[in-house]
Amino acid sequence: MRAIITDQSAIEAISPIDLASYLRSRGWRRDCETESDLAQTWIWEFGNGEQVDAIIPQDRLLRDFRRRVAETLQTLAVIEHRSQLEIFSDIQQVSTDVIRWRWIQDSADDGTVPLEQGQQFISQIRSQLLAAACSAVHPQQFFASRKPPQATEYLRQARLGQSERGSYVVTVHSPVPPMINMEGFQDESDPFERRVTLTLQNALQALRVVASDAVTSDIRSTEKLSERGISANLCESVAAMLGMEKSRRDVEVGFSFATSRPASGNTSQVTRFSTEFAPIIGEIGKALRESATREDFELIGFVTDLSRGPHQSKGIAVVQGPIDENFRRVEMEVGTSDYDTVLTIAHRDRLMIRCEGELQKVKGKSYRLLNARGFEIPSSD
């Protein structure tokens, strides 16, 4: 006997829009001739030509809303040969991409994990989503502290779902606008939310291949990796997830896509990372980070050297400042005004300066700051 839904609050939680989107995705046809402003009529046609209809009230406050929705769930259960609980779950996710991270470890077989490690696991999930969102805006090898507003807004919209069976599984729900069909208009471009999901899926699959090949062959150029959504941020997060503290684990990541906006390609593929890949992926992340040009990098440090030819308008400055928690030598070209005022004074009086530009690693532990600008001596207050 299949389970049925009797909880009236659960029935009220079903959105009329999500229910209509679900019916449409399952092959139901909307009958615009018989519906009213208060309700939509949807038709299902059997292979023998017989039909059954479903009346969907458009407002939860209507008196017959719960009865009509309950009747529709019963009809769907008969047609699809599934339980109402399964159908209810699919309706709730009809306009949502769902991403599942599965923690594979003997100690998690009962569906539980240590509290602190679970918190770290979810923190790394957040980092991977943010890395994918940043790459969906503009692919880069490394994303510094300033993240694109569109990426941070995506994180605010994403929802942490209920855990699922199968070791320890964390789900994230990413709402996606439904596809709109309008006469004279074809909705072909993916919304940003879908681009993030696809970017993460493609990047994880590509990273799994690159990590496997890294042992026996050279890694392709870092630019090629970033074009596929692989960033230092993503690599470092995956490596940390595989080998948090001394407890190591395998991780599987799977995707299911909103049926209201079908995704093309092999969308059902699950990507699995073995714990042995943690150090390899960590090294790939390190290479991406160190070879990346960091845009709008803020440098704070002390001027250790100034040089300029007798008839040159620009000079060369060397600043010692922290980069990734270590003090490094940074060389930059400076215009006359900043050279003669801020830098000369700071060098003479051993004062700290602040500036920004595009940071680029040269060799070893040395860096170059391109397009250096915004020079100032911070207040000592």
NUKOL-445885 format. One record per residue: x, y, z of N, C-alpha, C in turn; residue in one letter. Coordinates in steps of 0.1 Angstrom, whole numbers, plus 2048, in hexadecimal, padded with zeros to 3 digits. Each point is the difference from the previous one (the first is absolute). Example, Ala and Ser with C-alpha at 12.3 -4.5 7.8 and 13.67 -1.06 7.14 Angstrom:
# residues 2
8847C784E7F780C80080980C800a
7FC80B7F980980B8007F880B808s
***
This chain:
# residues 381
8087F48007F880C80080980C800m
7FD80A7F780880C7FF7FC80A80Ar
8098088057FD80A80A7F880C7FAa
7F78058077F880C7FC80280B80Ai
7FE80C7FB80280C8087F3804806i
7FF80080E7F480580780280D807t
80D80480280380C8077FC80C7F8d
7F68088057FA80B7F880A80B7FFq
80980280A80A80B7FE80A7FD7F5s
8037F37FE8097FC7F57F98037F2a
7F37FD8007F98037F37FF80E7FDi
7FE80880B80080F7FE80E8067FCe
80A7F880380E8057FD8037FF7F1a
7F77F87F98037FF7F17FC80D7F9i
8098057F87FE80C7F97F87FD7F3s
7F58087FD7F97FD7F48098017F3p
80A8098018098017F48087F47FFi
8067FB80B8087F37FF7F77F47FCd
7F48008047F87F57FC7FC8007F2l
7FE80C7FA7FD8017F280D7FD7F8a
80B80580580D7FC7F98027F1800s
7FD7FA80B8027F18007F77F97F6y
7F38048007F77FA7F68058027F2l
80480C7FD8058037F380C7F77FCr
8097FF80A80D7F87FD7FC7F17FFs
7F57FB8057FC7F27FF7F77FD7F4r
7FD80B7F87F97FD7F37F1804801g
7FC80680B7F28058017FE80C7F7w
7F48027FC7FD80B7F77F6809807r
80380D7FF7F780A8067F48037F7r
7F48008067F48027F87FB80F804d
8048097F77FD80E8037F28037FDc
7F97F87F97F28037FD7F67FE80Be
8037F78097F77FC80B80480680Et
80C80780080480580D7FB80E803e
80280480C7FC80E80480B807806s
7FE80C80580A8088068057FA80Ed
7F77F88068037FB80D8077F27FFl
8007FA7F58057F27FF8047FD7F2a
80A7F77FF8057FB7F37FB7F17FEq
7FD7FD7F47FC7F27FD80B7F97F8t
8047F580480B7F87F97FA7F27FCw
8047FC7F47FA7F37FB80C7F67FEi
7FD7F48048097F57FD7F87F67F7w
8077FC7F57F97F77F68087F3800e
7F87F58028057F38008027FB7F2f
8077F57FE8037FB7F37F47FC7F8g
7F57FD8077F47FB7FA7F680C7FDn
80580C8027F880C7FD7F880580Cg
7FF7F880B7F880580C80880C806e
7F980880780680C8067FC80180Fq
8098068077FD80480E80580E802v
7F880880880580E80280480280Fd
80780B80280480580D7FD80F801a
7F980480B7FD80E80280A80580Ai
80780B7FC80A8058097FC80E804i
7FB80380C7FD80D80580D809800p
7FF80C7FC80B8097FF80480880Dq
7F87FD80A80380780D7FE7F780Cd
80A7FF8087FF7F780C7F4803809r
7FB80D8007F68048097F27FC7FBl
7FF7FB7F47F37FB7FB7FB7F4808l
7F37FF8037FB7F78098027F17FBr
8007FE7F38027F27FC80F7FD7FCd
80980880380E7FE7FC8057F3805f
7FF7FD80D8057F38057FA7F47FAr
7F38017FE7F87F47FA8057FE7F2r
80180A7F88047FF7F280E7FB7FEr
80980580980E7FB7FF8017F2804v
7F97FC80B8007F28057FA7F77F5a
7F68047F97FB7F87F580A7FE7F5e
80780B7FD80A8007F580C7F6804t
80480080D80A7F78047FB7F17FFl
7F47FE8037FA7F27FF8007FC7F1q
7FC8097F78007FD7F280E7FD7FBt
80A80880480E7FE7FB8057F3805l
7FD7FC80D8057F48057FB7F47F8a
7F48017FB7FA7F57F88077FF7F2v
80180C7FA8068017F380E7FC7FFi
80880480A80E7FE8008057F4808e
7F67F98078037F480780B80380Bh
7FF80B80680980480B7F980580Cr
80780180B7F980580C7FF80F800s
7F68058077FE80E80180C808806q
8077F980980C80680680B8037F6l
8027F67F780A8027F57FC80B7F7e
7F38007FC7FB80B7F780180E807i
7FC80080D80180C80880E806800f
80A7F780280E8048008048067F3s
7FC7FA7F58038047F27FA80E7FDd
7F38028057F980D7FE80880B807i
8057FD80C80780A80880D8047F9q
8067F77F880C8027FA7FF8037F1q
7F48027FB7FE8017F180780C7FAv
80280B80880780C7FC80D802807s
8067F480480C80180880A7F67FBt
80D8057FE80B7F67FE8057FC80Dd
8027F38028047FA80D80E7FA7FEv
80980480980E7FB8008017F780Di
8067F47FE8027F780C80E7FD802r
80580380C80E7FC8047FE7F4809w
8077F57FC7FF7F480880D7FD807r
8007FF80D80C7FD8088017F1801w
80B7FA7FA8017F180080B7FC809i
7FC7FA80B8097FC80B7F97F6809q
8077F68057F97F68087F980680Cd
80680A8067FA80680C7F48087FDs
7FD8027F37F48087FD7F57F77FAa
8017F38017F67F77FB7F3801807d
80080580C7F38018077FA80E7FEd
8058087F77FB80D7FC80480B809g
8097FE80980580A80980F8027FEt
80580C80480E80480080380880Cv
80D80180480380980B7FC80E7FDp
7FB80780A7FA80D7FF80A80A7F9l
80C80180580A80A7FB8047FD7F2e
8027F37FD8037FC7F27F48027F7q
7F47FE8047F58037F87FF80F7FDg
80380880A80080F7FE80A8047F5q
80C7FA80180A8037F67FC7FB7F2q
7FA7F48007FB7FB7F37F68097F9f
7F78068087F68097FA80880D7FCi
80A80480880780C7FC8077FF7F3s
8067F47FD8067FD7F37F68007F5q
7F47FB8037F58007F57FE80F7FDi
7FF8098097FE80E7FE80B8057F7r
80C7FD80380C8047F97FF7FC7F1s
7FC7F37FE7FF7FB7F27F58077F8q
7F58038077F58077F980580E7FCl
80780780A80480D7FD80B8007F5l
8097F780080A7FF7F57F97FE7F2a
7F67F78007F97FE7F37F880C7FCa
7FA8078097F980D7FD80980A7FBa
80C80280680A8097FB8047FD7F2c
8037F37FD8047FB7F37F58027F6s
7F37FF8047F58037F77FF80E7FCa
80480980980180F7FC80B8027F7v
80C7FC80380C8027F880B7F6804h
8037F67F880A7F680480E806803p
8057FC80B80E8048048077F5807q
80D8018018077F58077FE80180Fq
7FF80D8057FF80280F7F780C802f
7F77FE80A7F780B80480580580Ef
80480C80180580680D7F3803808a
80380980A7F580380A7F48077FAs
8028087F67F58077F97F97F77F6r
7F57FB8047F87F77F77F58087F8k
7FD7FC7F47F68077F87F2801808p
7FA80B8007F38018077F67F67FCp
8007FC7F37F67F67FB8037F3806q
80C7FD8038047F38067FB7FF80Fa
80380B8077FC80080E7F1801802t
7F98067F67F18008017FB7F27FDe
8077F97F77FB7F27FE8017F880Dy
80A8018078027F980D7F4803809l
7FC80D8017F58038087F37FA7FCr
7FE7FC7F37F47FA7FB8007F1802q
80C7FA8008017F18017FB7FC80Ea
7FA7F48007FA7FB80D8067F2803r
8037FF80D8047F38057F47F7802l
8007F47F97F57F78018017F680Bg
7F67F78018017F580980A7F67FCq
8067F980A8097F67FD7F97F47FAs
8077F77F97FA7F57FA8077F3804e
7F97F57FD8067F380380C7FD7F7r
8097F880680C7FC7F880C806805g
8057FA80C80B8058077FC80E805s
80880A7FF7FC80D8047FF8097F4y
7F48057FD7FE8087F47FB80E803v
80780A7FB7FB80E8017FB8057F3v
7F48068007FA8057F47FF80F800t
8028067F47FF80E7FF7F68027F4v
7F68098037F58037F680380D7FAh
8018017F380380C7F87F48037F8s
7F880A8047F48047F88038057F2p
7F87FB7F68038047F27F38057FAv
80080B7FA7F38057F97FC7F67F6p
7F37FD7FF7FA7F77F68028057F2p
8017F77F68018037F27F38067FBm
80080B7F97F48077FB7FF7FE7F1i
7F57FB7FB7FD7FF7F27F680B7FCn
8038087F77F880B7FC8008017F0m
7F58027FA8008017F280A80B7FBe
8097FC7F780A80A7FB80C801808g
8007F880C80C8018098037F2804f
80D7FD7FF8057F380580B80280Aq
7FD7FB80C80980280C80B7F57FFd
80B8047FA80B7F77FE80C80280Ae
80280C80580B8028087FE7FC80Fs
80A7FA8067FE7FC80E80180B809d
7F880180A80180A80B80C7FE808p
80580A80780C7FF8088007F4809f
7F57FE8077FF7F580A8037F37F9e
7FB7FD7F48037F47F980F7FF7FCr
80580C7FC80E8007FB80A7FD80Cr
7FC80380C8087FD80C8007F1802v
7F47FA7FF7FF7F18028087F97F5t
7FF8047F48077F97F580F802801l
80480C80480E8038028067F880At
7F97FE80C8057F780A8017F27FCl
7F67FB7F98007F27FB80B7FE7F6q
8028097F680A7FE7F680E801806n
80280A80A80D8028068047F4808a
7F77FA8088037F48088047F47F7l
7F87FE7F68037F57F780E8027F9q
80380D7FC80D8027FA80B7FF80Aa
7FE80480C80A7FF80A8037F2804l
7F67F88008027F18028097FA7F5r
7FE8047F48087FB7F580E805801v
80280D80280D8068018087FA80Cv
7FA7FE80B8077FA80C8047F27FDa
7F87F87F88047F37FD80C8007F6s
8008097F780A8017F680D806805d
7FF80880B80C80780580B7F7804a
7FD7F480480A7F68058097FC7F4v
7FA7FE7F48077FA7F580380A7F4t
7FB80C8018028097F580080E805s
80480A7F780080E8037F2805801d
7FE80A8097F38068017FF80B7F6i
7F58017FA7FE80A7F580180E806r
80280A7F880280E8057F680480As
8048098097F780580A7F48087FAt
8038077F57F58077FA7F57F67FBe
8047F57FA7F77F67FB7F77FB80Ck
8077FE80C7F87FB80B7F680A805l
80380D8007F780A8057F48017F6s
8037FE7F37F58017F67F57F5803e
8047F58077F77F68037FA80180Er
80280B8067FB80380D8087FB80Cg
80C7FB7FD8097FC80A80880B805i
7FE80480D80880B8068087FB80Cs
8098088058077FC80C7F77FF80Ca
7F68088007F680080B7F97F2800n
7FB7FC7F47F97F380080A7F4804l
80C8007FA8097F68038037FF80Fc
80380B80680380080E7F57FC809e
7F48037FC7F47FB8077FE7F17FFs
8017FB7F47FE7F27FE80B7F8808v
80D8057FF80B7F98077FD80080Fa
7FB80B8057FD80180F7F57F7803a
7F67FF7F87F47F78038047F1800m
80A7FD7F88047F27FF8097FC80Cl
80780A80580A7FD80B7FF80980Cg
7F48038057FF80980B8067F980Dm
8098088068077FB80C8077F37FDe
7FF7F68098067F37FD7F67F67FBk
7F48047FF7F57F77FB7FE8027F2s
8037F67F87FF8017F17F57F87FBr
7FA8057F57F47F97FB7FF8027F0r
7F87F87FA7FC8027F27F4809800d
7FE8077F47F48087FF7FA7FF7F2v
7F37FE7FF7F98007F47F780D7FFe
8008057F47F780C7FD7F77FD7F5v
7F38018027F67FD7F67F780C7FEg
7FA8007F47F780C7FC7F37FB7FBf
7F58068037F37FF7FA7FB80E7FCs
7FA8017F47FD80D7FB7F1802800f
7FC80D8027F28048007F97FB7F3a
7F57F98027F97FB7F47F880B7F9t
7FF80C8077F980B7F98098077F7s
80D7FC80080A8057F780A7F57FDr
7FD7F77F78087F57FD80E8047FCp
80A7F880580E8027FC8047F67F6a
8098047F78057F77F580C7F9804s
8047F67F980C7F98027FE7F580Bg
80C7FA8048007F580A7FF80680En
7F38038047FF80880D7FF7F680Ct
7FF7F37FE7FE7F780B80E7FB805s
80B8037FA80D7FB80480480480Eq
8057F680880480380E8108007FFv
80680A80780E8018008057FC80Et
8097F68008057FB80D80F803801r
80480580C80E8038038057F780Bf
80A7F97FD8077F780A809809809s
8017FB80C80880880A80F8017FBt
8047F67F880E8017FB80380C7F8e
7F58067FA80280B7F780280E808f
7FE80080D80180C80780D8087FEa
80C7F980280C8087FE8028047F2p
7FC7F87F68028047F27F780C7FDi
7F48008047F780B7FD80480D808i
8067FE80C80680B80780B8077F9g
8097F87F980B8057F97FB8077F3e
7F57FB7FA7FB8077F47FA80D804i
7FA80180C7FB80D80580B809803g
80B7FB80580B8098038068067F4k
8027F77F58058057F47F780B7F9a
7F37FE8017F780A7FB80080D807l
8017FF80D80180C80980D8087FDr
80B7F980080D8077FF8028067F2e
7FA7FA7F68038057F27F58097FBs
7F68038097F58097FC80380E801a
7FA8087F780180F8027F4804808t
80380680B7F580480A7FC80E7FDr
7F48027FC7FB80D7FC7FC80880De
80280D7FF7FD80980C8067FB80Dd
80C7FC7FF8067FB80D80580C808f
7FC80080D80580A80980D7FC807e
80A8087FE80D7FE80680380A80Bl
8037FB80B80480880C80E7FC804i
80A80980180D7FD80480980B800g
80E7FE80180A80A8018088017F3f
80480C7FC8088027F580F7FD804v
8067F67F980D7FC80380A8057F6t
7FC8057F48098047F67F98097F6d
80680B7FB7FB8097F680B8027F6l
7FD8007F380A8037F67FA8077F4s
8078097FA7FB8077F480B8077F8r
8007FE7F380A8067F880080F800g
80B8077FC80080F8017F68077F7p
7FC7FA7F57F78077F77F37F87FEh
7FD7F780A7F47F87FF7F5806808q
7F37FF7FB7F58058077FB7F680As
8027F37FE7FB7F680980C7F9807k
7FD7FB80C80A7F98077FC7F2804g
8097F98077FD7F280480180080Fi
7F57FB8078007FF80E7FF7F1804a
8067FD80B7FF7F28067F980180Dv
7F67F98027F980080D7FF7F2806v
8037FF80D7FF7F38077F3800807q
7F77F67FD7F38008067FB7F2800g
7F57FD8087FB7F38027F77FB7F4p
8037F47FB7F97FA7F67FD7F1804i
7F47FD8027FC7F28058087FE80Dd
7FF80A8098067FE80E80F800800e
8078027F580F80080080480D7FAn
80B80680680580D7FA8087FD7F3f
7FD8077F68067FE7F380580D7FAr
8097FF7F680680B7F97F78037F4r
7FB80D7FF7F78037F580680D7F9v
8027FE7F380680B7F87F58067F8e
80180E7FE7F58077F880680C7FAm
7FA8047F480380C7FA7F780B805e
80680C8037F980B80680180D7F9v
7F68077FE80080D7F980780B809g
80380B7F980880B8067F980580Dt
7F38038007F980680B8017F780Cs
7FC7F37FF8017F780C80E7FE804d
8097FF7F780E7FD80380680C808y
7FD80C7FC80680C8077FA80380Dd
7F47FC8027F980380C7FE7F480At
7F67F87FD7FD7F580A80C7F7802v
8067FB7F580A7F580180D806806l
80480B7FC80D8068057FF80380Ft
7F48058047FE80380E8007F3808i
7F87F77FB7FF7F380780D7F9802a
8098017F580D7F980080980780Ah
80080D8008098088087FC7FE80Fr
7F38018037FC80080E7FC7F2805d
8027F67F77FC7F28047F27FE804r
7F78067F77F27FF8037F97F57F7l
7F57FB8047F97F67F97F88077F5m
7FF7FA7F47F78057F57F57F67FDi
7F68057F97F57F77FB7FE8047F1r
7FF7F67F87FD8027F27F97F37FAc
7FB8017F47FA7F47FA8047FF7F1e
7FE7F47FB8037FE7F27FE7F17FDg
8057FC7F47FF7F27FC80D7F8804e
7FF7F780A80B7F98058047F47F8l
80D7FF7FC8047F57F880D7FA805q
8007F380180C7FA80580B7FF7F5k
80C80480380B8007F78087F3800v
8077FE80B8077F38028037FF80Fk
8027F38048037FE80E7F6806809g
8058098097F78078097FE80F7FDk
8038047F37FF80E7FC7F38027F8s
7FB80C8017F48047F980180D7F9y
7F78037F77FF80D7F97F2805801r
7FF80D8037F28068017FF8097F4l
7F77FB7F77FD8087F47F680A802l
80180B7F87F680B8017FE80580Fn
80B80280780080480E7F980D801a
7F780280A7F880C8017FB80280Er
7FA80B8037FA80380D80A80080Bg
80C8067FE80B80080A7FB80A80Cf
8037FB80C7FD80980C8087FA80Be
80280980A8067FD80D7F47FF80Ai
7FD7F38047F57FF80A80280880Cp
7F580480680080880D8057F780Bs
8088058098057F880B7F77FE80Bs
7F48077FF7F67FF80B7FA7F2801d
***
